[in-house]
Amino acid sequence: MKLENTYYQLGEAFLQEIEPTPVLQPELFLWNDSLARELTMGSEIESNAALFFSGNEKLNGSIPIALAYAGHQFGGFNPQLGDGRAHLLGEVQLQGGDWVDIQLKGSGQTKFSRRGDGRCAIKPAIREYIMSEAMFALGVPTTRTLAVVTTGEELYRGLSEPGAVVTRVAKSHIRVGTFQYFSAKGDIESLTKLLDYAIERHYPSIDLLNDDRAFTFLDAVIDSQIKTIVHWMRVGFIHGVMNTDNMTISGETIDYGPCAMLGNYHPETVFSSIDENGRYCFGNQPSIMQWNMARLAESLIPLIKGEKDGVIKSLEDRILGITEKYLAAFNQMMNDKLGLLDSKDNRLVDQFLTLLQKDKLDYTQSFIELSHVLSQSDVTVTSVNREWVSKWLSVIKEGDVQESLVLMQKNNPIVIPRNHHVESILEQCKESLLNTSALNYLKVLSSPYIEIEQTMEFQDLPKDNDISYQTFCGT
C-alpha cells in the first residue's frame, strides 16, 4: 500500500507539513481487521501496526500534515482552529475507486494546538473506536477507526491516564469550517481550489466548468447532511458538539468526543458537559444542521457570479428549503420505524413521540416492543399507551403485517451503544490495559439488527435513566 497526498498538493495555505511526535512505547490495543482488508494494508503493515499507527514509523508515500480550518463553536466564530493533535498521513484508493484519508489523532502538537499537548487519553480513543464502528454497523454515514495504539506514556487530564493514538479513516477531512477559513481570510484563490477539490473528491458528477457549480455543490452537501441527521434521529444519536468545524462536507459523522445515545425520549436531552445551554440537544440537531449549512452558503458567496442580492436570495431559498426536505425525510424514516407502509398521515408519528415524552419511555426499547407486538400478536408486551397501540395496529392491519414487521426490524436496532455500557467498557480497558471487554462489546455492536448469543448482556436500560450522565470532549 502506497499513500497519495492530493490534499498536500493544494499548497501551504491549506496546511502545515509536520511529522507526528514519536511515542515512548507503542503497543497495538485495537485493530480493525475488516477495515484493514478494505484498505489493502498488507501483512508488513499489519505486523508493524503499532509503529505505523503511533506515528513512530512512516507509511510508504506519506507526507504528514495538519489541516487548517476555522469554525463556529457554540455560535461564536473562531477564524483559525485546525488540527491541533492530528496528522493526516495521506490518502488511499479503495478497490471501488473511492479515496479515503488516513489520519492519526493524539499524535502530537502542531501550530494549531492552541496550548494543547497534542495527545489523546486511552478512554476517548477507545470511545472513538466503539462509537464509530457501532454507527457504521447501524448504517449511519460515519468516519471509521482502524486502530488504537497505546503509547506507554501517562497524560494528565485532572487525573493521570494512559495515552493512546487513534487512526481515523474518512472520505476526507474537509469541513464546513475549511470553507469558512478561506472565506474569512478573503483568499478567493484558495477557496476556489478547495471547492473544485471537494467536488472532484465527493461529488464528481458536478461539472467543474459550470459557473453554477457552487450552487450545485451546496445542494449536494445539504442532501448529504439531511441523510446523516435523519439517521442520527433514527438511532437516537446525540453528537454533542455540532460546531461547523465538526461537520464534514461528505456528510460523514466525525468527532465522537462528547457524543451519547438517547435513552428516555425527550427532544431536549443533552449530555455534553460543555453544552451548558443545550444548543446541541437531540431535538435541535436538524435546525443546527440547517444553521451550519447557512454558514457554508455564506462562505460560497465570493465564488458565485451574478448580482449579489440575487445570489444571496438563491442561497437563502436553498437554506430555507432544508426544512421541507428534512421533514419529508424524517417523516418517511419514522413511518419506516413504525412499519407504516403507505401512510400519508403523520399524526400517528407525532402522537407516538408525544406519548414517549409524556410517559418517559425509552426510545430504542419502545420500538423493539412494538416489533414484538407484531411478531407475537400480543399488545401486552409494550409499555406504550394501549389506545395509541390499538390505532397503530388498525393501520398496520390494513396492509401486509409481515411486510411491516420486516420494515420495522430493518430500521430499529435491538442493541445500541448505551451510555452506561460504553462507560463500563472504557473503564475496564483503562484499568486493565486489556482489550478483551472491548472486543466482546464490539462483536455485539457489529450485529445491531440480529440477535447473537451475547446481545442480551447489553440490552438493559440504565438504572438511573442517565439522569446524572455527562460526556466530555476528551482533549
C-alpha positions in Angstrom: 0.0 0.0 0.0 1.3 3.4 -1.0 -0.2 6.6 0.2 -1.0 9.6 -2.1 -1.1 13.2 -0.9 -3.6 15.1 -3.1 -4.6 17.4 -0.3 -1.0 18.3 0.4 -0.7 19.3 -3.2 -3.3 22.1 -2.7 -0.5 24.1 -1.1 0.8 25.5 2.2 -2.2 27.8 2.7 -4.2 24.7 3.5 -1.9 23.0 6.0 1.2 22.6 8.0 3.6 19.9 6.9 4.7 18.4 10.2 5.8 14.9 11.5 3.9 13.2 14.3 5.7 13.2 17.7 7.1 9.7 18.4 5.7 7.9 21.5 7.6 6.1 24.2 6.3 2.5 23.9 3.7 1.9 21.2 1.5 -1.2 21.6 -1.4 -2.2 19.4 -4.6 -2.2 21.5 -7.4 -2.5 18.9 -7.1 -3.4 15.3 -10.0 -3.3 12.7 -9.4 -6.4 10.6 -12.3 -5.8 8.1 -11.4 -2.2 7.5 -7.7 -3.1 7.1 -8.7 -5.5 4.3 -10.7 -2.8 2.6 -7.6 -0.6 2.7 -5.4 -3.5 1.4 -2.9 -2.9 4.2 -0.8 -5.9 3.6 1.0 -8.2 6.1 4.0 -6.0 6.6 1.9 -3.0 7.7 -0.3 -5.2 10.0 2.7 -6.8 11.7 4.2 -3.4 12.4 0.9 -1.6 13.0 1.9 -0.2 16.4 4.8 1.6 14.9 3.0 2.9 11.8 -0.2 4.0 13.6 1.5 5.6 16.6 3.5 7.9 14.3 6.8 6.3 15.2 7.3 5.0 11.6 6.1 6.5 8.3 3.9 4.7 5.9 5.2 4.4 2.3 4.5 7.6 0.4 3.2 9.5 3.5 3.6 13.3 3.9 2.1 14.0 7.3 0.2 17.3 7.5 -2.1 19.2 9.9 -5.1 20.8 8.2 -6.2 24.4 8.6 -9.8 25.3 9.2 -12.0 27.8 11.1 -15.3 27.2 12.8 -18.3 28.5 14.7 -18.1 27.0 18.2 -21.4 27.2 20.1 -22.3 30.0 17.8 -19.1 32.1 18.1 -16.7 32.3 15.2 -13.0 31.4 15.5 -11.2 32.3 12.3 -8.3 29.8 13.0 -8.7 26.4 14.5 -7.1 23.5 12.6 -5.7 20.1 13.6 -4.2 20.6 17.0 -3.4 17.0 17.7 -3.9 15.2 14.4 -1.8 14.3 11.4 -3.3 13.4 8.0 -0.9 10.7 6.8 -2.2 10.6 3.2 -4.9 9.1 1.1 -5.6 5.5 -0.1 -7.8 4.5 -3.1 -10.2 1.7 -2.3 -10.9 -1.1 -4.8 -14.2 0.6 -5.8 -12.3 3.7 -6.8 -13.2 6.0 -3.9 -10.4 7.7 -1.9 -10.2 7.8 1.9 -7.9 9.7 4.3 -5.8 8.0 6.9 -5.3 10.3 9.9 -3.7 9.9 13.3 -5.4 11.6 16.4 -3.3 12.2 19.5 -0.1 12.2 17.5 1.5 15.3 18.8 1.4 19.1 18.6 1.1 21.3 15.5 1.0 25.0 15.0 -2.8 24.8 15.6 -2.5 23.2 19.0 -3.6 26.4 20.9 -1.6 25.4 24.1 -2.8 21.8 24.0 -0.4 18.9 24.5 -1.4 17.3 21.2 -2.1 13.9 22.9 -5.1 11.7 23.5 -6.0 9.6 26.5 -7.0 6.0 26.2 -10.7 6.3 27.1 -11.5 8.9 24.4 -9.5 6.8 21.9 -11.5 3.6 22.6 -14.7 5.6 22.7 -14.0 6.8 19.1 -13.4 3.2 18.0 -16.5 1.8 19.7 -18.9 4.6 18.7 -17.7 5.0 15.1 -17.9 1.2 14.5 -21.3 1.0 16.2 -22.6 3.8 13.9 -21.2 2.0 10.9 -23.0 -1.2 11.8 -26.2 0.8 12.4 -26.0 2.1 8.8 -25.1 5.7 9.7 -22.7 7.6 7.4 -19.6 7.8 9.5 -15.8 8.1 9.7 -14.3 4.8 10.9 -11.5 3.7 13.2 -8.7 1.5 12.0 -6.6 1.2 15.2 -6.0 2.3 18.7 -2.3 2.2 19.9 -1.3 2.8 23.5 1.7 5.0 23.9 3.3 3.8 27.2 3.0 7.4 28.4 0.8 9.0 31.1 -1.3 12.0 30.4 -2.8 14.4 32.9 -6.5 15.2 32.5 -7.2 16.1 36.1 -6.0 12.5 36.9 -3.3 10.5 35.3 -4.4 8.5 32.3 -2.6 6.2 29.8 -2.1 7.8 26.4 -3.2 6.5 23.1 -3.3 7.3 19.4 -6.4 6.7 17.2 -6.2 6.1 13.5 -9.3 7.5 11.7 -10.4 6.7 8.2 -12.6 9.2 6.4 -13.8 10.1 3.0 -12.0 13.3 3.6 -11.4 15.8 6.5 -12.9 18.8 4.6 -15.3 20.6 6.9 -17.7 23.4 6.7 -15.1 25.2 8.7 -12.5 24.6 6.0 -14.6 26.8 3.6 -15.1 29.4 6.3 -11.3 29.6 6.9 -10.6 30.8 3.4 -13.7 32.9 3.0 -12.9 34.8 6.2 -9.4 35.5 5.0 -10.7 36.7 1.7 -8.5 34.1 -0.1 -10.6 33.6 -3.1 -7.9 31.6 -5.0 -7.7 29.0 -2.2 -11.4 29.0 -1.8 -11.8 28.2 -5.5 -9.2 25.4 -5.3 -11.0 24.0 -2.2 -14.4 24.0 -4.0 -13.0 22.2 -7.0 -11.1 19.7 -4.9 -14.2 18.9 -2.8 -16.3 18.5 -5.9 -13.8 16.1 -7.5 -13.4 14.2 -4.3 -17.0 13.9 -3.2 -19.4 15.0 -5.9 -17.7 14.1 -9.2 -21.0 14.3 -11.2 -20.9 18.1 -10.8 -19.4 19.9 -13.8 -16.3 21.8 -12.8 -16.7 24.1 -15.8 -20.2 25.2 -14.8 -20.4 28.7 -13.3 -23.2 27.5 -11.1 -21.2 24.6 -9.6 -21.1 26.3 -6.1 -24.9 26.2 -6.0 -24.9 22.5 -7.1 -22.3 21.7 -4.6 -24.3 23.3 -1.8 -27.3 21.3 -2.9 -25.3 18.1 -2.7 -23.9 18.8 0.7 -27.3 19.7 2.0 -28.7 16.4 0.8 -25.8 14.5 2.5 -26.3 16.4 5.7 -30.0 15.7 5.8 -29.4 12.0 5.2 -27.0 11.8 8.1 -29.1 13.8 10.6 -32.1 11.6 9.8 -30.0 8.6 10.6 -29.0 10.2 13.9 -32.6 10.8 14.8 -33.4 7.2 13.7 -31.0 5.5 16.1 -31.1 8.2 18.9 -27.6 9.6 18.5 -26.7 12.9 20.1 -23.5 14.3 18.6 -23.0 16.8 21.4 -20.7 19.4 19.6 -22.1 20.3 16.2 -19.7 23.1 15.6 -19.0 23.9 11.9 -15.5 22.5 12.3 -17.1 19.2 13.2 -19.4 19.0 10.1 -17.9 17.2 7.1 -18.6 18.2 3.5 -19.0 14.4 2.8 -21.8 14.1 5.3 -19.9 11.6 7.4 -20.3 11.7 11.2 -17.0 12.9 12.7 -15.6 13.6 16.2 -17.0 11.3 18.8 -15.9 13.3 21.8 -19.0 14.3 23.9 -21.5 12.1 22.0 -24.1 9.9 23.7 -27.2 7.9 22.9 -30.8 8.8 23.8 -32.5 6.8 26.5 -35.8 8.1 27.7 -37.3 10.1 24.8 -37.1 13.9 25.3 -36.1 16.2 22.5 -34.2 18.5 24.9 -31.9 15.6 26.0 -28.2 16.8 26.3 -25.3 15.0 27.9 -22.3 17.1 26.8 -20.7 18.9 29.8 -19.6 21.8 27.5 -23.1 22.3 26.1 -24.4 24.3 29.0 -27.4 25.8 27.2 -28.5 22.7 25.3 -27.7 24.2 21.9 -26.9 20.8 20.6 -29.6 18.7 22.3 -31.2 15.8 20.5 -34.1 17.7 19.1 -32.1 20.7 17.9 -29.8 18.7 15.7 -31.9 19.2 12.5 -32.1 23.0 13.0 -28.4 23.2 13.8 -27.6 21.3 10.6 -29.6 24.0 8.8 -27.7 26.7 10.6 -24.4 25.1 9.7 -25.4 24.9 6.0 -26.2 28.6 6.1 -22.6 29.2 7.2 -21.4 27.1 4.3 -23.6 29.1 1.9 -22.2 32.4 3.2 -18.7 31.1 2.6 -19.5 30.3 -1.1 -20.8 33.8 -1.9 -17.5 35.1 -3.3 -17.4 32.2 -5.8 -20.8 32.8 -7.4 -21.1 35.1 -10.3 -24.1 37.4 -10.6 -25.8 40.3 -8.9 -25.2 40.0 -5.2 -28.7 40.4 -4.0 -29.9 37.7 -6.5 -27.1 35.4 -5.4 -28.0 35.8 -1.7 -31.7 35.3 -2.4 -30.9 32.0 -4.3 -28.8 30.8 -1.4 -31.4 31.8 1.2 -34.0 29.8 -0.8 -31.8 26.7 -0.6 -31.3 27.1 3.1 -35.0 27.7 3.9 -35.8 24.7 1.7 -34.0 22.4 4.0 -36.9 22.5 6.4 -39.3 20.9 4.0 -36.7 18.4 2.7 -35.7 17.3 6.1 -39.3 16.9 7.4 -40.2 14.7 4.4 -37.1 12.5 5.0 -37.8 12.4 8.8 -41.4 11.5 8.4 -40.6 8.7 6.0 -37.9 7.4 8.4 -40.4 7.4 11.3 -43.0 5.7 9.3 -40.5 3.0 8.4 -39.6 2.6 12.1 -43.3 2.2 12.9 -43.9 -0.2 10.0 -46.4 2.1 8.3 -46.2 1.1 4.6 -48.3 3.7 2.8 -49.1 6.3 5.5 -49.6 9.8 4.3 -50.8 11.0 7.7 -48.1 11.8 10.2 -50.4 12.2 13.2 -49.6 8.7 14.4 -45.9 9.6 14.5 -46.5 12.9 16.3 -48.8 11.2 18.8 -46.3 8.4 19.4 -43.4 10.8 20.2 -45.6 12.9 22.4 -46.5 9.8 24.4 -42.9 8.6 24.7 -42.0 12.0 26.2 -45.0 12.2 28.5 -44.6 8.7 29.8 -40.8 8.9 29.9 -40.3 5.8 27.8 -37.0 4.5 26.3 -36.7 5.4 22.7 -35.0 2.3 21.4 -36.8 -0.1 23.6 -40.2 1.2 22.7 -39.7 0.4 19.0 -38.4 -3.0 19.9 -41.5 -3.7 21.9 -43.8 -2.6 19.1 -42.0 -5.1 16.8 -42.8 -7.7 19.4 -46.4 -6.7 19.4 -46.5 -7.7 15.7 -44.3 -10.8 15.9 -46.1 -12.2 19.0 -49.6 -10.8 18.3 -49.6 -9.6 21.9 -50.3 -6.0 22.9 -49.2 -6.6 26.5 -45.5 -6.7 25.6 -45.2 -3.0 25.2 -45.4 -0.1 27.7 -46.6 2.3 25.0 -50.1 3.7 25.6 -52.6 1.0 24.8 -55.1 3.3 23.0 -52.4 4.5 20.6 -51.2 0.9 20.0 -54.7 -0.1 19.0 -54.9 2.8 16.5 -51.5 1.9 15.1 -52.4 -1.8 14.8 -55.5 -1.0 12.9 -53.5 0.9 10.3 -50.8 -1.9 10.1 -53.5 -4.5 9.5 -54.8 -2.6 6.5 -51.7 -3.7 4.8 -49.2 -6.7 4.9 -48.4 -7.2 8.6 -45.4 -9.4 7.8 -44.0 -6.7 5.5 -44.5 -4.1 8.2 -42.6 -6.3 10.7 -39.7 -6.7 8.3 -39.6 -3.0 7.7 -39.5 -2.3 11.5 -36.8 -4.9 12.1 -34.7 -3.3 9.3 -34.9 0.2 10.8 -35.0 -0.4 14.6 -31.8 -1.7 16.2 -32.2 -4.3 19.0 -28.9 -3.1 20.6 -27.2 0.3 20.7 -24.0 1.5 22.4 -25.9 2.6 25.6 -24.1 5.1 27.6 -23.7 3.1 30.8 -22.2 0.1 28.9 -19.8 2.3 26.9 -18.5 3.9 30.1 -18.2 0.5 31.8 -16.1 -0.9 28.9 -13.9 2.2 28.8 -13.2 1.9 32.5 -12.4 -1.8 32.3 -10.0 -1.1 29.4 -8.3 1.7 31.2 -7.8 -0.2 34.4 -6.7 -3.5 32.9 -5.0 -2.2 29.7 -6.5 -5.3 28.1 -8.9 -5.2 25.1 -11.0 -8.3 25.9 -14.1 -6.4 27.2 -14.0 -4.0 24.2 -13.7 -6.9 21.7 -16.7 -8.7 23.3 -18.7 -5.5 23.2 -17.8 -4.7 19.6 -18.9 -8.1 18.5 -22.4 -7.4 19.8 -22.4 -3.8 18.4 -21.5 -5.1 14.9 -24.8 -7.0 14.8 -27.3 -4.4 15.9 -30.3 -5.8 14.0 -29.8 -9.5 14.5 -29.6 -11.1 18.0 -26.4 -13.1 18.8 -25.5 -15.0 21.9 -24.2 -12.0 23.8 -26.8 -9.4 22.7 -28.9 -9.7 25.9 -26.0 -8.7 28.1 -26.0 -5.2 26.6 -29.8 -4.5 26.2 -30.6 -3.5 29.7 -31.6 0.1 30.4 -29.6 2.3 32.8 -30.9 2.0 36.4 -30.7 5.8 36.9 -32.1 6.6 33.4 -28.8 8.5 32.7 -30.0 11.4 34.9 -26.5 12.4 36.1 -24.6 11.2 33.0 -22.2 13.6 31.3 -19.8 13.3 28.4 -16.6 15.3 27.8 -14.7 16.4 24.7 -11.6 14.2 25.6 -9.0 16.8 24.7 
